[in-house]
Amino acid sequence: MKLLLPLLMLALLSPCSSFGEEAYWKEHGIDIAGLSTEQLAAVEETVNAIGALKVKDVAIPKGIYYRLSSFRRLYGFDFDGEKLKGWLLGRVKSIAPQNGWTIAVNNNQGHFYIGDRFFTKSGFLERAYCLIHEARHSDGDGYPHIRCPGNCKYVSAGSPDIDLTEVPACDGGKDGAYAFQAAFLFELYARNMVDPEAAGLIYNSSMSRIIRLEGKTVK
Ligand SMILES: [Zn+2]
């Protein structure tokens, strides 16, 4: 049901006036090109749902939470839906469609390219962490990815065709895009929000993309 909800909401957002959709993005100074009204509505819905997240109390043992939570260190504020929405929108300059091996790309300091899979296969959780991941690429030098190690034992669950050893799909540091998406997912997991079990599993998967740096284990 939780996964069906975003799809239902998407279905309800029928091809209404594109004026309303465009006004939303204009208000945030974001240029839109090439996306359908339905696709724009799906992105807007995801961004608004992030802003509407009601933070709950930590529901896992405090020791585990404090050992693994990195949201405040990375984002500079405590987990909060509205602040996270502002953090995200402040890092988007434009959105356009583009299909590649990733669900979305931000390859030029705020210029987001979103693939079909974002709309066809993803629920709120995947869309949300994906946008957050891309937003981190707007900071600094873009925090570019590095190639995963040749002995990488992990798979891309969402993209089975991809061999992680052949594409830049890992991070060499603890403050890149995977760290930011993981920190977001960890809060959902720890606070029993949205779909905590899925959030926990994708958190684990996200952490597997943050690899050793110069012989040291990244913590
Ligand atoms: Zn990335």
Residues whose N, C-alpha, C, O or C-beta is under 5 A from the ligand:
A	BS01	ZN	A177
